Amino acid sequence: MPQNDSLPVSREGSKLPTVYEDALQILEGSAPENRDGRPNTGSIIADALAVMNRPHLLIPWVQAYQANLEPSPQPKQPIIRDNWQSALGDKERIGDWTTFFQRELGQAPWSAVIKDWIPRLAPGLAGSAGYGILRAARAIHNLALAESEPGKTGLAESLGYWAARFLKLPGILGSVTAGSFAPIEALAHIKWQYKDQPPRFENVMVGLQGLSRFSPFAGVINLVKIPEKHLELLAQTTEAMARVFLSNSYDPGKHIPFILAIAVPSALRYIIPHFDPEYQPTLLRYGWQFAGAMYAIYGRANPSESWESPSENREQLIDQAISTQNEHAIICTEACLREYTTHPHPVYLAAAWEAVRLLASASQDESSGNDHT
């Protein structure tokens, strides 16, 4: 194996913070979903390009992307600390939630705000098919590197989207010591909801919402064992889902769900270090539950045990992913490289190369047609 490149990249002494902030300012005030209902991944891709050391592409990418976005919804009715529960999961109140978090971030440090609110939002991280937490994780990542007003605005927008799209999956969180399986073992204990016919949904959110009618899923959240070194569970989960992606990649309708099953748990790497060890297992279980949900809904094949030997040329992989002009090829590649850095298993490279191959020739509409939220 080659030596791993450091991820995320260091931004000290570089122009990258300024370029990234400029990109955020271009995206500021944009609705969290595109005109056709797909999630706004602008800030996610901007951060991925920065992490993969392609800062010269940030501004051209977001400028082209921003042209497809609507303005953010205007607030309708103020959310206050006494009535926030009633607005949770109400997508019509995205503007209200964004305004609420802007106010919260104006009154307290961003680190205090996430410690206060992420525990309330974590049970619903499946909302918007995980894009809310993907956006929030990127915002937290960048605020930890360099605090800025555009960064705090991005965090307010991402937390607002997460809250407005909140969706709690079936299952009651057990004790932090519940569970006895590693994720790859736990997959064998997850029943497929659509075993006899492939699922075809208008979007991933419809599939996630349908789990409320599938009682066998309720125990999934408590299947896995939390390692003594908590973050090891993220590597175990993402490796398992990279294997699942490879074994199910024959079906175009499963590309986006299983890319998200890798990317969403991986995004927790940016969030978990800001929380006390006592709370970290809870976040990890919700990340695992999301991955398990994708397997329960879309699974039709067991995780791959073997794959073609992947190229280890990281720079070539990044360039190929970007050349697809496909958001999810980039998201998958960056997440897999992040996991490979921590846990250098070739399955991550195999999954990233496969995602690039599968999504390279697809148009943006065709490749993203199953990820509307």
N, C-alpha and C positions, 0 to 999 in steps of 0.2 A: 504494500500500500504506500502511496506517496504521503509526504507530510501534509497535514491538513492546513488549509488556508484559514486564517483567523476570521471568524464571523461572530458578531457583526464587525464591520470595518471600523478602524479608529478614525475619528473625525477631528481629532486635535491637530491644530496647525494646518488645517486644510480649508478650502473654500466650500466644502460640502455643507456645513450648517447653513450658510447663507443661501446656497442653491436650493436646499431642501425647504427652507422657510419661504423662499420665493415660490416654490411649487405649491406649498400649502396655501399661500395667499391667493394664488390663481384659483384654487379649488374652494376657497372659503365662501360660505353662503350657498353652496350647491346642495341640492336635495340629495338625500342618502340613497335614492333610487333613480335610475335612468328613466327616460321618457317611456320606454317600453316595459318598465316595472323591474328591470334587473338591478341588482345592488350596484351602487357607486363604489367602484374599487380604486378610484383615483389615488387616494392617499396610501392604499395598500401597495399599489404598484410603484408609486414614487419611493416609498421606503424600501421596497424590494430592489429597485434599481440602485438606490444608494448603498444598501448592504452589499450588493454584488459589484460594487465599485464601478458603476456606469453613470456618474453624476452628469456627464454631458448630455444624457438622454432625458433627464428629469423634466426640464422645461418644455422641450418639444412634445414629449409624451402627454403631459398634463394639459398643454394648450390644445392639442388635438382632441383629447378626451373630454375636456370641459365643454367643448362645443355641443356635445350630446346631452348635457345635463340641464335640468330645470332648476330654477331658484328654489331654495329651501322653503318649505311651508311656513307661513306666518303663524305666530302663536295665537291661540284662540282664548284660552282661559288659564290663568296662572296656576301653576302647581306649587304647592307649599308643603312643608314637612308634615302638616296635619292631614293632607289629603292625597299624598303621592300614590298610595296603594290603589286607589280607584282609577288612576290613569295608567297603571302598569299594563303593558300589552295592548294599548290602544294606539294603533298606527295612525289614527287621525290626529293624534296629539304630539307628533314628532316635533313640531315647532315649539310647543309648550315645554317638552322635555329638554330641548336644546337650551331654551332660555333659562330653565331651572338650573341646569348644570353650569351655564355661564355665570349665573349668580353665585352658585356654590364655589366655583373656582375663583371668583372675585373676592370671596370672604375667607378662604382658607387655602393653604398650600395644596398643590395638586396631589401630593403624596397622601395628605390627610383625607382628601375627597375620595380617592380610590379605596382607601382603607375603610371608609365609611360606607361607600355605595356598592363596591363590587361584591361583597358578601350578600347584599340584597338582590343583586342582578344575576349572580352566578347560577342560581337554579334555573334561570331562563335563558342561558347562553345559546340554546338551540334556536331561539328566535332569529328570524332573517337568515335561517340556515347557517348560522355561525358568523355571518359577515359583521355583525355588531362587535363581537369580541375580537375579530381579526383587525378591525379598524382601531378599537380601543388599545389593543396590544401594541400596535405600531405607534400610536400617539404616546403611550407610556414609555416605550423604548426610546423615542426621540427626546422626550422631556427629561429622561434620566441622563441622556447624553449632553443636552444643552437646553435649558429652560428658555422658552420664548412665548410671546403672546400668540403668534400663529399656532404654536404647538398646543397651548392651552385651549384655544378655540377649537382645534381639531379634536382634542379630548372631549370637550363639551358636546360637540356634534356626534362623536362616536358613542359616548355614553347615552346621549339622548336617543339615538337610533336603537341601541341595545334595549333600553327601557321601553320604548314604544313598540318594539317587536318581540318583547319578552314572551317566551314559550317554555313552560315547564313540561318536561317529559314525564311519563308515568314512572313511579318508583319513589320509595321513601328512603332517604339517606340513612344508612345504619351507622354504627359506631365507626370510628376511624380505623379500628382494627378488623372490621368485617372483611370477609373475602379471603380466599385461599389460593387463587389462581393468578398466574402471570397472564397478561392480555392474550397472548397467542393460544394459551390453554383455555382461557375464558370464552374465546370465540366458539369453541365446540359446544358450549352450553347456551348459546344464543339461538333461538329458533328463528327460522326465516319466515317472515310474515306472508310472503308471496311465493312459497315454494313451488307451487304447481303452475304458476304463470308469471312471466316477467312483469314487474311493475312499470306502468306508464302513467306518469302524473304530469299535470300542467307545470308543476315546479316542485322543488325539493321540499318547500314548506308544506305543501299538501301531504306529502308522504310522512313528514314528521308529525303533523297533526293527526294523521291516521293511526299513529301508535296508541292513541288513547283508547282505541277499540281493539287493541291487541294485548290481552292480559299477560301472556308469557313474558312480555318485555319488562315488566315491573321490577324484577329482581336483578336486572343487568347492572344497575349502578353499584351494587354491593358484591359483585363477583370477584373483583380483582384485589390482590393483596398489595398494600402500600409498602414498598421497600423502606428499609431504615434510612437510606439516602433517597429522599422523596422524589427528586427529579429523575431518578432511574426509571420510574413508571412512565414518564413521557417518552423516553427512548424505547421502552418495551411496547408502548401503545403505537407509536408512529412506525416502528419496524413492522409490527403486526399488520397495520393498515397499508403499508407499502406492499406487503405480500398479498393482501386482499386486492389492492388495485391491480396488481399484475395478473392475478388469476381471474379477474372479472373484466379485464380491459377489452375483451372481444365485443362488448356491448357499448355502443356510444352513449346510451342513456345513463351509464354508470360512471362515466369519466369524471364528471363534476362532483357527484356525491362522494366518491372515494378520494378525490383530491382534497376535498374539504375535510374528510376524515383524517387525513394526515396533517393538514395545515392548521386546523383549529386546536387540537391538542398541542401541537408544536408552538403555537402562539402563546401558550401559557408560560413558556420560558421567559417571556418578557414581563409577565405579571407576578408570578409566584415569588420572586426574590423580594418583593415589596411587602410581603405578608409574613407574620410570625409563623414558625414551624408548626404550631398547634393548629393553624387554619389551613395550611398547605394541602393536607390530605383531602379536605373537602373540595377544594378547587380541582385537584387531580381527579377525583371521582366524577365530577361533572364533565370534565374533558373526556374521560374514558367513556362515560355514558353517551356522549355525542357520537363518538366513533362507533360504539356498539349499536347505536340507533341506525346509522348508515348501513351497517352490516345486516341488521335485522330487516331493514326495508329492501335493500338492494342486493343482498347477498344471494348468489346462485352457485358459487363455487368456493371450495375451501381455500385457505391461503396457499400461495405458491410455495413449493419446496425448492424449486430450482428455476433458473433464468439464464439467459445468455449473458456472458461476461460483459459488463458494461465498460465503456470507455471511462478512464479516470481523468480525462482532460477537462478540468473544471471550467477553464476559460472558454473552451469550445462549446461546452454544454450551455453556459450562460448566453453566449452569442446566438446559438441555435434557438434557445427558448425565446429570446427577445425578437429574433427574426420572424417567428410565427405571428407576431402582433396579437397573440392570444393571451388574455389576462390570466387564464388558469394554467397555461403552460409556464408562465413566469412565476405565478404563486406556488405551483408545485415544485418547480426547480429550486426556488429560493428556500422553501421549507425543507426540502430534501437535503440541500447542501448544509443548512443549519443543523439538521439532525446528524448528518454525516460527520460534521466537525466534532460533535460531542460523542457520537457513537459510530465510528467508521465501519459501517457494515455495507457491503456492495449493493444490497437490496435498494438502498436509497438512490444510488446512481442509476440502477436499472429502472426504477419507477420514474425518475425524472426524465431519462432518455425516452422511455415509452410514452410518457405524457407529451413530450415534444413531438415525437413521431406521429402520434395520433391526432394531435391538434394542429399540426403544421399546415395541413392543406384545407382545414376547415375555415370558413368565413367566421367573423365574429358572431353573427347571429346564429349560425348553425351550431358552432361549438358551445355557445352559452345558452342554447335554447332550453335546457333542462335545469337552469339554475335560478329562474325567476323566483322571487320571494313574495 
